[in-house]
Amino acid sequence: MIGYTTVGTDNLARAAKFYDPLFASLGANRAMQSEDFIAWVNADDLPMFSIHIPANGQVATIGNGVMIALLAKNKAQVDAIYNQAITLGARDEGKPGLRGDSGFYAAYFRDIDGNKLNIHCM
């Protein structure tokens, strides 16, 4: 159902330095790019994640209640991606751990522009 997700940035090069190594750890590569956006994907038939300079020329802002959830293979990958994100400059929004009793293992962080992300496995 989802074709791609987008978060805003005011500094495409800086944001790419954050996302390139993070997504490489998840097996994703750059799929598309131009002067104002970059998109990553794991495979041609899967949804993409992109960062964009706002089209209206205004400052990029974060959405209250908006979060992008990234799928991990297992708990070890959740831990590794979370730690890598923090090392790359992300802010902690919830350390890795089980949430509830459904087997949902997740961690939460904000990227360098303040966008909230989750890395999880079931």
N, CA, C and O atoms as CSV, one atom per row, in Angstrom:
chain,resi,resn,atom,element,x,y,z
A,1,MET,N,N,0.801,-1.192,0.000
A,1,MET,CA,C,0.000,0.000,0.000
A,1,MET,C,C,0.853,1.268,0.000
A,1,MET,O,O,0.491,2.239,-0.665
A,2,ILE,N,N,1.956,1.288,0.715
A,2,ILE,CA,C,2.796,2.482,0.780
A,2,ILE,C,C,3.815,2.448,-0.349
A,2,ILE,O,O,4.525,1.458,-0.525
A,3,GLY,N,N,3.885,3.537,-1.116
A,3,GLY,CA,C,4.850,3.641,-2.200
A,3,GLY,C,C,6.162,4.226,-1.727
A,3,GLY,O,O,7.231,3.743,-2.099
A,4,TYR,N,N,6.089,5.274,-0.901
A,4,TYR,CA,C,7.272,5.883,-0.316
A,4,TYR,C,C,6.854,6.800,0.820
A,4,TYR,O,O,5.691,7.186,0.931
A,5,THR,N,N,7.821,7.140,1.661
A,5,THR,CA,C,7.619,8.122,2.719
A,5,THR,C,C,8.626,9.238,2.506
A,5,THR,O,O,9.653,9.043,1.857
A,6,THR,N,N,8.330,10.402,3.051
A,6,THR,CA,C,9.202,11.557,2.901
A,6,THR,C,C,9.301,12.314,4.212
A,6,THR,O,O,8.304,12.502,4.910
A,7,VAL,N,N,10.515,12.747,4.543
A,7,VAL,CA,C,10.722,13.696,5.627
A,7,VAL,C,C,11.467,14.889,5.057
A,7,VAL,O,O,12.203,14.769,4.077
A,8,GLY,N,N,11.271,16.035,5.678
A,8,GLY,CA,C,11.892,17.255,5.194
A,8,GLY,C,C,13.251,17.512,5.802
A,8,GLY,O,O,13.560,17.052,6.901
A,9,THR,N,N,14.059,18.258,5.065
A,9,THR,CA,C,15.359,18.704,5.544
A,9,THR,C,C,15.679,20.054,4.917
A,9,THR,O,O,15.207,20.364,3.824
A,10,ASP,N,N,16.476,20.848,5.607
A,10,ASP,CA,C,16.950,22.107,5.050
A,10,ASP,C,C,18.375,21.978,4.526
A,10,ASP,O,O,18.896,22.900,3.898
A,11,ASN,N,N,19.003,20.831,4.786
A,11,ASN,CA,C,20.380,20.619,4.365
A,11,ASN,C,C,20.496,19.194,3.835
A,11,ASN,O,O,20.755,18.260,4.595
A,12,LEU,N,N,20.305,19.037,2.542
A,12,LEU,CA,C,20.278,17.718,1.912
A,12,LEU,C,C,21.597,16.961,2.115
A,12,LEU,O,O,21.581,15.765,2.408
A,13,ALA,N,N,22.715,17.632,1.965
A,13,ALA,CA,C,24.020,16.969,2.109
A,13,ALA,C,C,24.218,16.456,3.533
A,13,ALA,O,O,24.692,15.337,3.731
A,14,ARG,N,N,23.862,17.262,4.511
A,14,ARG,CA,C,24.006,16.858,5.918
A,14,ARG,C,C,23.087,15.691,6.231
A,14,ARG,O,O,23.497,14.742,6.900
A,15,ALA,N,N,21.854,15.747,5.759
A,15,ALA,CA,C,20.900,14.661,5.999
A,15,ALA,C,C,21.366,13.378,5.311
A,15,ALA,O,O,21.208,12.290,5.865
A,16,ALA,N,N,21.932,13.491,4.121
A,16,ALA,CA,C,22.426,12.308,3.409
A,16,ALA,C,C,23.565,11.644,4.176
A,16,ALA,O,O,23.672,10.417,4.175
A,17,LYS,N,N,24.415,12.429,4.829
A,17,LYS,CA,C,25.499,11.861,5.637
A,17,LYS,C,C,24.942,11.070,6.820
A,17,LYS,O,O,25.594,10.146,7.309
A,18,PHE,N,N,23.760,11.420,7.276
A,18,PHE,CA,C,23.092,10.672,8.342
A,18,PHE,C,C,22.462,9.398,7.783
A,18,PHE,O,O,22.675,8.309,8.315
A,19,TYR,N,N,21.687,9.538,6.711
A,19,TYR,CA,C,20.905,8.415,6.188
A,19,TYR,C,C,21.692,7.409,5.349
A,19,TYR,O,O,21.372,6.220,5.382
A,20,ASP,N,N,22.701,7.837,4.603
A,20,ASP,CA,C,23.458,6.884,3.764
A,20,ASP,C,C,23.996,5.705,4.586
A,20,ASP,O,O,23.724,4.559,4.228
A,21,PRO,N,N,24.745,5.937,5.669
A,21,PRO,CA,C,25.264,4.796,6.418
A,21,PRO,C,C,24.181,4.044,7.186
A,21,PRO,O,O,24.261,2.825,7.338
A,22,LEU,N,N,23.174,4.761,7.669
A,22,LEU,CA,C,22.095,4.112,8.405
A,22,LEU,C,C,21.342,3.141,7.500
A,22,LEU,O,O,21.098,1.998,7.885
A,23,PHE,N,N,20.973,3.587,6.303
A,23,PHE,CA,C,20.228,2.725,5.393
A,23,PHE,C,C,21.109,1.646,4.769
A,23,PHE,O,O,20.611,0.572,4.432
A,24,ALA,N,N,22.400,1.907,4.607
A,24,ALA,CA,C,23.306,0.855,4.131
A,24,ALA,C,C,23.298,-0.309,5.116
A,24,ALA,O,O,23.384,-1.466,4.705
A,25,SER,N,N,23.195,-0.015,6.412
A,25,SER,CA,C,23.132,-1.068,7.431
A,25,SER,C,C,21.846,-1.880,7.336
A,25,SER,O,O,21.785,-3.011,7.818
A,26,LEU,N,N,20.823,-1.308,6.719
A,26,LEU,CA,C,19.558,-2.018,6.510
A,26,LEU,C,C,19.479,-2.628,5.114
A,26,LEU,O,O,18.441,-3.164,4.728
A,27,GLY,N,N,20.573,-2.547,4.356
A,27,GLY,CA,C,20.617,-3.132,3.024
A,27,GLY,C,C,19.975,-2.283,1.945
A,27,GLY,O,O,19.658,-2.787,0.867
A,28,ALA,N,N,19.780,-0.996,2.221
A,28,ALA,CA,C,19.149,-0.100,1.243
A,28,ALA,C,C,20.212,0.727,0.525
A,28,ALA,O,O,21.275,1.021,1.071
A,29,ASN,N,N,19.892,1.091,-0.710
A,29,ASN,CA,C,20.758,1.932,-1.539
A,29,ASN,C,C,19.954,3.111,-2.062
A,29,ASN,O,O,18.723,3.092,-2.075
A,30,ARG,N,N,20.680,4.140,-2.493
A,30,ARG,CA,C,20.005,5.266,-3.135
A,30,ARG,C,C,19.346,4.770,-4.418
A,30,ARG,O,O,19.976,4.103,-5.239
A,31,ALA,N,N,18.071,5.105,-4.575
A,31,ALA,CA,C,17.318,4.691,-5.757
A,31,ALA,C,C,17.109,5.856,-6.715
A,31,ALA,O,O,17.086,5.674,-7.932
A,32,MET,N,N,16.959,7.046,-6.160
A,32,MET,CA,C,16.708,8.248,-6.959
A,32,MET,C,C,17.318,9.431,-6.218
A,32,MET,O,O,17.450,9.419,-4.994
A,33,GLN,N,N,17.690,10.459,-6.992
A,33,GLN,CA,C,18.121,11.699,-6.364
A,33,GLN,C,C,18.116,12.827,-7.378
A,33,GLN,O,O,18.237,12.610,-8.584
A,34,SER,N,N,17.972,14.036,-6.858
A,34,SER,CA,C,18.068,15.239,-7.670
A,34,SER,C,C,18.587,16.346,-6.767
A,34,SER,O,O,19.078,16.071,-5.672
A,35,GLU,N,N,18.487,17.580,-7.206
A,35,GLU,CA,C,18.973,18.711,-6.411
A,35,GLU,C,C,18.228,18.874,-5.099
A,35,GLU,O,O,18.779,19.405,-4.135
A,36,ASP,N,N,16.967,18.420,-5.050
A,36,ASP,CA,C,16.165,18.677,-3.856
A,36,ASP,C,C,15.684,17.429,-3.122
A,36,ASP,O,O,14.938,17.558,-2.151
A,37,PHE,N,N,16.075,16.229,-3.542
A,37,PHE,CA,C,15.673,15.035,-2.801
A,37,PHE,C,C,16.606,13.860,-3.052
A,37,PHE,O,O,17.336,13.811,-4.042
A,38,ILE,N,N,16.553,12.911,-2.112
A,38,ILE,CA,C,17.241,11.623,-2.239
A,38,ILE,C,C,16.272,10.565,-1.721
A,38,ILE,O,O,15.598,10.776,-0.713
A,39,ALA,N,N,16.202,9.426,-2.413
A,39,ALA,CA,C,15.348,8.318,-1.982
A,39,ALA,C,C,16.168,7.037,-1.918
A,39,ALA,O,O,17.029,6.795,-2.763
A,40,TRP,N,N,15.890,6.215,-0.900
A,40,TRP,CA,C,16.563,4.924,-0.712
A,40,TRP,C,C,15.534,3.808,-0.784
A,40,TRP,O,O,14.356,4.015,-0.494
A,41,VAL,N,N,15.997,2.606,-1.180
A,41,VAL,CA,C,15.105,1.447,-1.263
A,41,VAL,C,C,15.918,0.166,-1.080
A,41,VAL,O,O,17.107,0.120,-1.395
A,42,ASN,N,N,15.258,-0.871,-0.566
A,42,ASN,CA,C,15.899,-2.189,-0.422
A,42,ASN,C,C,15.774,-3.016,-1.691
A,42,ASN,O,O,16.675,-3.785,-2.025
A,43,ALA,N,N,14.660,-2.863,-2.400
A,43,ALA,CA,C,14.406,-3.603,-3.641
A,43,ALA,C,C,13.387,-2.821,-4.458
A,43,ALA,O,O,12.597,-2.051,-3.912
A,44,ASP,N,N,13.411,-3.024,-5.765
A,44,ASP,CA,C,12.547,-2.260,-6.668
A,44,ASP,C,C,11.064,-2.353,-6.329
A,44,ASP,O,O,10.313,-1.411,-6.585
A,45,ASP,N,N,10.637,-3.464,-5.764
A,45,ASP,CA,C,9.210,-3.649,-5.490
A,45,ASP,C,C,8.819,-3.273,-4.055
A,45,ASP,O,O,7.709,-3.579,-3.620
A,46,LEU,N,N,9.721,-2.611,-3.318
A,46,LEU,CA,C,9.441,-2.210,-1.942
A,46,LEU,C,C,9.311,-0.694,-1.842
A,46,LEU,O,O,9.816,0.026,-2.704
A,47,PRO,N,N,8.638,-0.198,-0.796
A,47,PRO,CA,C,8.507,1.250,-0.605
A,47,PRO,C,C,9.862,1.926,-0.411
A,47,PRO,O,O,10.804,1.322,0.102
A,48,MET,N,N,9.943,3.177,-0.825
A,48,MET,CA,C,11.157,3.976,-0.663
A,48,MET,C,C,11.009,4.919,0.521
A,48,MET,O,O,9.899,5.231,0.952
A,49,PHE,N,N,12.142,5.365,1.036
A,49,PHE,CA,C,12.227,6.412,2.060
A,49,PHE,C,C,12.969,7.568,1.417
A,49,PHE,O,O,14.018,7.365,0.807
A,50,SER,N,N,12.444,8.777,1.543
A,50,SER,CA,C,13.102,9.910,0.910
A,50,SER,C,C,13.215,11.103,1.851
A,50,SER,O,O,12.443,11.254,2.798
A,51,ILE,N,N,14.205,11.944,1.556
A,51,ILE,CA,C,14.353,13.233,2.221
A,51,ILE,C,C,14.223,14.302,1.142
A,51,ILE,O,O,14.707,14.133,0.022
A,52,HIS,N,N,13.566,15.400,1.492
A,52,HIS,CA,C,13.304,16.463,0.518
A,52,HIS,C,C,13.549,17.837,1.116
A,52,HIS,O,O,13.285,18.077,2.294
A,53,ILE,N,N,14.052,18.725,0.289
A,53,ILE,CA,C,14.008,20.154,0.591
A,53,ILE,C,C,12.563,20.565,0.296
A,53,ILE,O,O,12.053,20.221,-0.770
A,54,PRO,N,N,11.880,21.287,1.194
A,54,PRO,CA,C,10.491,21.648,0.938
A,54,PRO,C,C,10.295,22.372,-0.399
A,54,PRO,O,O,11.028,23.304,-0.729
A,55,ALA,N,N,9.305,21.929,-1.150
A,55,ALA,CA,C,9.022,22.483,-2.478
A,55,ALA,C,C,8.550,23.928,-2.418
A,55,ALA,O,O,8.724,24.679,-3.378
A,56,ASN,N,N,7.952,24.322,-1.292
A,56,ASN,CA,C,7.420,25.683,-1.192
A,56,ASN,C,C,8.477,26.707,-0.795
A,56,ASN,O,O,8.161,27.888,-0.648
A,57,GLY,N,N,9.730,26.277,-0.619
A,57,GLY,CA,C,10.801,27.202,-0.278
A,57,GLY,C,C,10.837,27.604,1.186
A,57,GLY,O,O,11.708,28.374,1.590
A,58,GLN,N,N,9.920,27.104,1.976
A,58,GLN,CA,C,9.880,27.419,3.405
A,58,GLN,C,C,10.810,26.481,4.171
A,58,GLN,O,O,11.317,25.507,3.614
A,59,VAL,N,N,11.027,26.777,5.433
A,59,VAL,CA,C,11.859,25.954,6.304
A,59,VAL,C,C,11.181,24.611,6.532
A,59,VAL,O,O,9.966,24.551,6.721
A,60,ALA,N,N,11.963,23.527,6.514
A,60,ALA,CA,C,11.430,22.197,6.820
A,60,ALA,C,C,11.032,22.159,8.291
A,60,ALA,O,O,11.759,22.653,9.153
A,61,THR,N,N,9.881,21.575,8.567
A,61,THR,CA,C,9.416,21.418,9.942
A,61,THR,C,C,9.035,19.959,10.164
A,61,THR,O,O,8.773,19.218,9.216
A,62,ILE,N,N,9.011,19.565,11.427
A,62,ILE,CA,C,8.631,18.199,11.767
A,62,ILE,C,C,7.146,18.157,12.069
A,62,ILE,O,O,6.582,19.141,12.547
A,63,GLY,N,N,6.512,17.035,11.798
A,63,GLY,CA,C,5.094,16.872,12.061
A,63,GLY,C,C,4.861,16.329,13.451
A,63,GLY,O,O,5.469,15.331,13.838
A,64,ASN,N,N,3.995,16.965,14.204
A,64,ASN,CA,C,3.643,16.488,15.533
A,64,ASN,C,C,2.778,15.246,15.387
A,64,ASN,O,O,1.682,15.316,14.829
A,65,GLY,N,N,3.254,14.116,15.878
A,65,GLY,CA,C,2.528,12.857,15.748
A,65,GLY,C,C,2.941,12.044,14.538
A,65,GLY,O,O,2.452,10.929,14.353
A,66,VAL,N,N,3.838,12.578,13.701
A,66,VAL,CA,C,4.299,11.858,12.513
A,66,VAL,C,C,5.545,11.048,12.878
A,66,VAL,O,O,6.449,11.546,13.549
A,67,MET,N,N,5.576,9.791,12.425
A,67,MET,CA,C,6.733,8.939,12.661
A,67,MET,C,C,6.845,7.958,11.501
A,67,MET,O,O,5.835,7.460,11.005
A,68,ILE,N,N,8.061,7.685,11.074
A,68,ILE,CA,C,8.321,6.671,10.064
A,68,ILE,C,C,8.894,5.455,10.782
A,68,ILE,O,O,9.843,5.581,11.557
A,69,ALA,N,N,8.319,4.272,10.528
A,69,ALA,CA,C,8.769,3.034,11.168
A,69,ALA,C,C,9.570,2.206,10.165
A,69,ALA,O,O,9.096,1.913,9.067
A,70,LEU,N,N,10.779,1.836,10.554
A,70,LEU,CA,C,11.673,1.042,9.721
A,70,LEU,C,C,11.697,-0.395,10.236
A,70,LEU,O,O,11.757,-0.618,11.445
A,71,LEU,N,N,11.651,-1.352,9.344
A,71,LEU,CA,C,11.604,-2.762,9.716
A,71,LEU,C,C,13.002,-3.362,9.817
A,71,LEU,O,O,13.812,-3.239,8.899
A,72,ALA,N,N,13.268,-4.008,10.940
A,72,ALA,CA,C,14.541,-4.703,11.159
A,72,ALA,C,C,14.328,-6.207,11.067
A,72,ALA,O,O,13.204,-6.695,11.192
A,73,LYS,N,N,15.422,-6.939,10.847
A,73,LYS,CA,C,15.356,-8.405,10.748
A,73,LYS,C,C,15.178,-9.061,12.107
A,73,LYS,O,O,14.508,-10.086,12.225
A,74,ASN,N,N,15.788,-8.459,13.151
A,74,ASN,CA,C,15.774,-9.068,14.476
A,74,ASN,C,C,16.148,-8.022,15.534
A,74,ASN,O,O,16.429,-6.868,15.208
A,75,LYS,N,N,16.148,-8.441,16.800
A,75,LYS,CA,C,16.459,-7.530,17.903
A,75,LYS,C,C,17.873,-6.968,17.792
A,75,LYS,O,O,18.103,-5.794,18.082
A,76,ALA,N,N,18.810,-7.798,17.377
A,76,ALA,CA,C,20.192,-7.332,17.247
A,76,ALA,C,C,20.293,-6.200,16.234
A,76,ALA,O,O,21.048,-5.249,16.440
A,77,GLN,N,N,19.538,-6.293,15.141
A,77,GLN,CA,C,19.572,-5.219,14.148
A,77,GLN,C,C,18.882,-3.970,14.678
A,77,GLN,O,O,19.323,-2.858,14.387
A,78,VAL,N,N,17.816,-4.126,15.446
A,78,VAL,CA,C,17.178,-2.960,16.085
A,78,VAL,C,C,18.217,-2.239,16.937
A,78,VAL,O,O,18.396,-1.027,16.817
A,79,ASP,N,N,18.904,-2.996,17.803
A,79,ASP,CA,C,19.917,-2.405,18.681
A,79,ASP,C,C,21.013,-1.718,17.874
A,79,ASP,O,O,21.412,-0.598,18.193
A,80,ALA,N,N,21.501,-2.385,16.831
A,80,ALA,CA,C,22.598,-1.842,16.026
A,80,ALA,C,C,22.189,-0.564,15.300
A,80,ALA,O,O,22.941,0.411,15.293
A,81,ILE,N,N,21.009,-0.560,14.693
A,81,ILE,CA,C,20.548,0.622,13.953
A,81,ILE,C,C,20.307,1.786,14.901
A,81,ILE,O,O,20.675,2.922,14.601
A,82,TYR,N,N,19.691,1.509,16.046
A,82,TYR,CA,C,19.464,2.560,17.041
A,82,TYR,C,C,20.810,3.165,17.469
A,82,TYR,O,O,20.970,4.386,17.473
A,83,ASN,N,N,21.771,2.313,17.827
A,83,ASN,CA,C,23.076,2.804,18.267
A,83,ASN,C,C,23.786,3.573,17.163
A,83,ASN,O,O,24.430,4.588,17.428
A,84,GLN,N,N,23.674,3.096,15.927
A,84,GLN,CA,C,24.290,3.797,14.798
A,84,GLN,C,C,23.647,5.165,14.617
A,84,GLN,O,O,24.346,6.153,14.393
A,85,ALA,N,N,22.321,5.231,14.711
A,85,ALA,CA,C,21.628,6.513,14.565
A,85,ALA,C,C,22.090,7.505,15.630
A,85,ALA,O,O,22.338,8.671,15.324
A,86,ILE,N,N,22.206,7.051,16.866
A,86,ILE,CA,C,22.663,7.931,17.948
A,86,ILE,C,C,24.082,8.405,17.663
A,86,ILE,O,O,24.384,9.583,17.853
A,87,THR,N,N,24.954,7.515,17.212
A,87,THR,CA,C,26.328,7.869,16.867
A,87,THR,C,C,26.373,8.892,15.734
A,87,THR,O,O,27.250,9.755,15.705
A,88,LEU,N,N,25.415,8.793,14.792
A,88,LEU,CA,C,25.365,9.718,13.657
A,88,LEU,C,C,24.728,11.064,14.016
A,88,LEU,O,O,24.641,11.952,13.168
A,89,GLY,N,N,24.286,11.218,15.261
A,89,GLY,CA,C,23.746,12.501,15.701
A,89,GLY,C,C,22.271,12.513,16.034
A,89,GLY,O,O,21.719,13.572,16.333
A,90,ALA,N,N,21.615,11.358,15.991
A,90,ALA,CA,C,20.190,11.295,16.336
A,90,ALA,C,C,20.008,11.516,17.839
A,90,ALA,O,O,20.937,11.340,18.627
A,91,ARG,N,N,18.788,11.905,18.216
A,91,ARG,CA,C,18.415,12.058,19.627
A,91,ARG,C,C,17.548,10.881,20.036
A,91,ARG,O,O,16.666,10.453,19.292
A,92,ASP,N,N,17.806,10.369,21.213
A,92,ASP,CA,C,17.033,9.256,21.762
A,92,ASP,C,C,15.588,9.663,22.018
A,92,ASP,O,O,15.316,10.727,22.573
A,93,GLU,N,N,14.659,8.792,21.601
A,93,GLU,CA,C,13.232,8.971,21.889
A,93,GLU,C,C,12.657,7.699,22.512
A,93,GLU,O,O,11.444,7.594,22.695
A,94,GLY,N,N,13.516,6.736,22.840
A,94,GLY,CA,C,13.081,5.483,23.446
A,94,GLY,C,C,14.073,4.375,23.119
A,94,GLY,O,O,14.143,3.900,21.986
A,95,LYS,N,N,14.829,3.976,24.116
A,95,LYS,CA,C,15.864,2.955,23.914
A,95,LYS,C,C,15.258,1.626,23.476
A,95,LYS,O,O,14.072,1.388,23.706
A,96,PRO,N,N,16.056,0.752,22.843
A,96,PRO,CA,C,15.552,-0.539,22.391
A,96,PRO,C,C,14.966,-1.362,23.537
A,96,PRO,O,O,15.507,-1.403,24.642
A,97,GLY,N,N,13.854,-2.008,23.239
A,97,GLY,CA,C,13.233,-2.873,24.229
A,97,GLY,C,C,11.884,-3.370,23.754
A,97,GLY,O,O,11.350,-2.912,22.744
A,98,LEU,N,N,11.340,-4.325,24.508
A,98,LEU,CA,C,10.006,-4.850,24.205
A,98,LEU,C,C,8.962,-3.808,24.561
A,98,LEU,O,O,9.082,-3.107,25.566
A,99,ARG,N,N,7.948,-3.716,23.735
A,99,ARG,CA,C,6.817,-2.814,23.979
A,99,ARG,C,C,5.576,-3.695,24.088
A,99,ARG,O,O,5.191,-4.359,23.126
A,100,GLY,N,N,4.964,-3.695,25.247
A,100,GLY,CA,C,3.786,-4.529,25.451
A,100,GLY,C,C,4.165,-6.001,25.510
A,100,GLY,O,O,5.324,-6.346,25.737
A,101,ASP,N,N,3.182,-6.858,25.304
A,101,ASP,CA,C,3.423,-8.296,25.391
A,101,ASP,C,C,3.221,-9.005,24.054
A,101,ASP,O,O,2.997,-10.215,24.017
A,102,SER,N,N,3.302,-8.252,22.958
A,102,SER,CA,C,3.054,-8.825,21.633
A,102,SER,C,C,4.333,-9.269,20.910
A,102,SER,O,O,4.271,-9.754,19.780
A,103,GLY,N,N,5.482,-9.104,21.558
A,103,GLY,CA,C,6.735,-9.424,20.890
A,103,GLY,C,C,7.269,-8.286,20.039
A,103,GLY,O,O,8.216,-8.471,19.274
A,104,PHE,N,N,6.668,-7.108,20.169
A,104,PHE,CA,C,7.096,-5.929,19.413
A,104,PHE,C,C,8.324,-5.343,20.096
A,104,PHE,O,O,8.233,-4.825,21.209
A,105,TYR,N,N,9.475,-5.424,19.430
A,105,TYR,CA,C,10.748,-4.932,19.956
A,105,TYR,C,C,11.119,-3.707,19.141
A,105,TYR,O,O,11.230,-3.785,17.917
A,106,ALA,N,N,11.312,-2.576,19.805
A,106,ALA,CA,C,11.490,-1.330,19.064
A,106,ALA,C,C,12.399,-0.352,19.784
A,106,ALA,O,O,12.639,-0.456,20.987
A,107,ALA,N,N,12.895,0.598,19.011
A,107,ALA,CA,C,13.632,1.745,19.521
A,107,ALA,C,C,13.170,2.968,18.735
A,107,ALA,O,O,12.724,2.848,17.594
A,108,TYR,N,N,13.278,4.129,19.342
A,108,TYR,CA,C,12.800,5.370,18.739
A,108,TYR,C,C,13.896,6.423,18.801
A,108,TYR,O,O,14.625,6.516,19.789
A,109,PHE,N,N,14.006,7.217,17.738
A,109,PHE,CA,C,14.982,8.299,17.709
A,109,PHE,C,C,14.509,9.396,16.767
A,109,PHE,O,O,13.627,9.188,15.934
A,110,ARG,N,N,15.116,10.567,16.917
A,110,ARG,CA,C,14.872,11.685,16.009
A,110,ARG,C,C,16.133,11.935,15.199
A,110,ARG,O,O,17.233,11.996,15.747
A,111,ASP,N,N,15.964,12.078,13.892
A,111,ASP,CA,C,17.116,12.326,13.019
A,111,ASP,C,C,17.675,13.717,13.286
A,111,ASP,O,O,17.197,14.414,14.181
A,112,ILE,N,N,18.661,14.121,12.534
A,112,ILE,CA,C,19.328,15.396,12.781
A,112,ILE,C,C,18.465,16.611,12.460
A,112,ILE,O,O,18.807,17.732,12.836
A,113,ASP,N,N,17.335,16.393,11.760
A,113,ASP,CA,C,16.390,17.472,11.501
A,113,ASP,C,C,15.204,17.443,12.459
A,113,ASP,O,O,14.331,18.309,12.389
A,114,GLY,N,N,15.165,16.451,13.359
A,114,GLY,CA,C,14.081,16.348,14.330
A,114,GLY,C,C,12.960,15.412,13.936
A,114,GLY,O,O,11.991,15.278,14.683
A,115,ASN,N,N,13.057,14.756,12.785
A,115,ASN,CA,C,12.023,13.812,12.349
A,115,ASN,C,C,12.100,12.549,13.197
A,115,ASN,O,O,13.186,12.027,13.451
A,116,LYS,N,N,10.929,12.058,13.637
A,116,LYS,CA,C,10.893,10.883,14.506
A,116,LYS,C,C,10.854,9.601,13.682
A,116,LYS,O,O,10.056,9.461,12.755
A,117,LEU,N,N,11.741,8.664,14.046
A,117,LEU,CA,C,11.794,7.361,13.402
A,117,LEU,C,C,11.747,6.251,14.453
A,117,LEU,O,O,12.074,6.449,15.623
A,118,ASN,N,N,11.332,5.095,13.991
A,118,ASN,CA,C,11.275,3.898,14.811
A,118,ASN,C,C,11.968,2.795,14.027
A,118,ASN,O,O,11.844,2.721,12.804
A,119,ILE,N,N,12.696,1.941,14.731
A,119,ILE,CA,C,13.254,0.723,14.128
A,119,ILE,C,C,12.699,-0.422,14.976
A,119,ILE,O,O,12.797,-0.405,16.203
A,120,HIS,N,N,12.111,-1.423,14.299
A,120,HIS,CA,C,11.418,-2.468,15.073
A,120,HIS,C,C,11.473,-3.834,14.386
A,120,HIS,O,O,11.804,-3.956,13.207
A,121,CYS,N,N,11.138,-4.844,15.171
A,121,CYS,CA,C,10.925,-6.208,14.655
A,121,CYS,C,C,9.846,-6.842,15.517
A,121,CYS,O,O,9.542,-6.372,16.614
A,122,MET,N,N,9.278,-7.912,14.999
A,122,MET,CA,C,8.245,-8.653,15.744
A,122,MET,C,C,8.750,-10.048,16.026
A,122,MET,O,O,8.045,-10.847,16.642
